[in-house]
Amino acid sequence: MANEHERADGHRPSAQRILDMASGYEPALILEAAVRVSVFDALDARPLTLEEAVTKTGASRRGLRALLNALVALELLDKDADRYALTAESAAYLVSSKPTYQGYMCKHVSGHLLPRWMRITEVVRTGLPSRSVNEQTDGGAFFREFVEDIFPMSYDAARALADELRVADRTQPTSVLDLAAGSGVWSIALAEASPHVHVTAIDWPAVLPATRKVAQRHGVADRFRFVPGDLMDADFGQGHHVATLGHILHSEGESRSRRLLRKTFDALAPGGTIVIAEFVADDDRTGPPSALIFAVTMLVNTDVGDTFTFAEMSAWLREAGFMDVRQLDAPGPSPLILATKPR
């Protein structure tokens, strides 16, 4: 009798997909190496031969030959005869001088991300990470090094949010509360959209210097007020018109997230808008892969973190007093969830 998992014709499915998953670390580390030896920067001006690329990057001939050919196979480079060239994708996102550069994130794979994932089997057995990044002691230093480099991931979405909220049309002072501000990407984009925007940025003391640095780089730091502290303890103030929670609920877990939403509701003015950026799982938790894999990232890195469904977060928002809960599709890794405090 054929195994119930065999195909109707009696043949087993290919094992290739499983083998590809088992070697899934390889493209990430190849990409990191390429960023670190400045392959994409070297090819930005024009296509190069291997020998020219060796001269320009200072890498070994043997090493660069293997790396460049692998990047061609990964469709991050093109190859014509003996010359290597950028693709449209790598030209847009992997050249460090471009405003859309995403290479900063690539540099964290081997140093910050993989060492924690190496302990995943024990984490699954115990349900606890070896070190949690959502505590000030370890998390402050971790995020201080991390947040500035992930700014480009959310900047386009933050600018789309500014358009959605019609910030540029506002003629009266607009107070923005940026919770777990990190790089300040959400409030910086809003401040860039209008000189009437003033920001209260709250994060751990170790992280706020990075927030200030990025705000200064974008020319809006003079309209920022920096408040150090844990979200549950810090004074949010009152009367804010917009509150942003950029990728923070997933590390807080359900209980703290519900408390945070209630506290945020109290800090908003009537008619104010809360904006949540999150990886959103389907209601039955069968997808999308990015959200469910990120739930494992939270397992590896936090005590209670997770990813949540739109229905779950909507219920928490209504429980806190918000109305008109809706999603905004925005460029970037996740949608935005918006809700309004009744007038």
RAVENMO-V527954 format. One record per run of one state. SS is the DSSP state (~ for helix, > for strand, _ for the rest). FROM is the first residue (numbers start at 0). TO is the last residue. If there is no record, write none. Layout:
ss & from & to
SS & FROM & TO
SS & FROM & TO
This chain:
ss & from & to
_ & 0 & 14
~ & 15 & 21
_ & 22 & 23
~ & 24 & 35
_ & 36 & 37
~ & 38 & 41
_ & 42 & 46
> & 47 & 48
~ & 49 & 56
_ & 57 & 59
~ & 60 & 72
_ & 73 & 75
> & 76 & 79
_ & 80 & 81
> & 82 & 85
_ & 86 & 86
~ & 87 & 92
_ & 93 & 101
~ & 102 & 105
_ & 106 & 107
~ & 108 & 116
_ & 117 & 118
~ & 119 & 125
_ & 126 & 134
~ & 135 & 163
_ & 164 & 165
~ & 166 & 168
_ & 169 & 172
> & 173 & 178
_ & 179 & 183
~ & 184 & 192
_ & 193 & 195
> & 196 & 202
_ & 203 & 203
~ & 204 & 216
_ & 217 & 219
~ & 220 & 222
> & 223 & 227
_ & 228 & 238
> & 239 & 245
_ & 246 & 247
~ & 248 & 266
> & 267 & 276
_ & 277 & 278
> & 279 & 280
_ & 281 & 287
~ & 288 & 300
_ & 301 & 306
> & 307 & 308
~ & 309 & 319
_ & 320 & 320
> & 321 & 327
_ & 328 & 334
> & 335 & 340
_ & 341 & 342
